[in-house]
Amino acid sequence: MPANGIVYQQAGRWHRQRNRFGKLWAQTKVTAQLAISYFDWTWLRSRTRDSAAQLAGFATRP
């Protein structure tokens, strides 16, 4: 039977790994939300025809 110190060491290592995954997942989730909101914004602007290129007159007029 292992000593208490070894059990605590293993438990601490397990929690650190879970915490690292949690941080990575949170960062990935934020990045995905930013990407989705950006593409949603660009799609909305293209639908309302007031994108930066269209406002500057660079886009072709139908």
C-alpha positions as CSV (number, residue, x, y, z in Angstrom):
1,M,0.0,0.0,0.0
2,P,1.5,3.3,-1.0
3,A,2.3,6.1,1.4
4,N,-0.1,9.0,1.6
5,G,2.5,11.3,-0.1
6,I,2.5,9.2,-3.2
7,V,-1.3,9.1,-3.4
8,Y,-1.5,12.9,-3.1
9,Q,1.3,13.3,-5.7
10,Q,-0.6,11.2,-8.2
11,A,-3.9,13.0,-7.4
12,G,-2.2,16.3,-7.9
13,R,-0.8,15.2,-11.2
14,W,-4.2,14.1,-12.4
15,H,-5.8,17.4,-11.5
16,R,-3.0,19.4,-13.2
17,Q,-3.6,17.4,-16.4
18,R,-7.3,18.0,-16.2
19,N,-6.7,21.7,-15.5
20,R,-4.4,22.0,-18.5
21,F,-7.1,20.4,-20.7
22,G,-9.7,22.8,-19.3
23,K,-7.5,25.8,-20.1
24,L,-6.9,24.6,-23.6
25,W,-10.6,23.9,-24.2
26,A,-11.5,27.4,-22.9
27,Q,-9.0,29.0,-25.2
28,T,-10.3,26.9,-28.2
29,K,-13.9,27.8,-27.3
30,V,-13.1,31.5,-27.2
31,T,-11.3,31.3,-30.6
32,A,-14.2,29.4,-32.2
33,Q,-16.7,32.0,-30.9
34,L,-14.6,34.8,-32.3
35,A,-14.3,33.1,-35.7
36,I,-18.0,32.4,-35.8
37,S,-19.0,35.9,-34.8
38,Y,-16.6,37.3,-37.4
39,F,-18.0,35.2,-40.2
40,D,-21.5,35.9,-39.1
41,W,-20.7,39.6,-39.2
42,T,-19.2,39.4,-42.7
43,W,-22.2,37.4,-43.9
44,L,-24.6,40.0,-42.5
45,R,-22.6,42.8,-44.1
46,S,-22.6,41.0,-47.4
47,R,-26.4,40.6,-47.1
48,T,-27.0,44.2,-46.4
49,R,-24.5,45.4,-49.0
50,D,-22.6,47.7,-46.8
51,S,-19.3,46.0,-46.6
52,A,-16.1,48.1,-46.6
53,A,-15.4,47.3,-50.3
54,Q,-18.9,48.1,-51.3
55,L,-18.9,51.4,-49.4
56,A,-15.6,52.3,-51.0
57,G,-17.0,51.5,-54.5
58,F,-14.6,48.6,-55.2
59,A,-17.3,46.0,-55.4
60,T,-19.0,45.4,-58.8
61,R,-22.5,46.8,-59.0
62,P,-25.1,44.4,-60.3
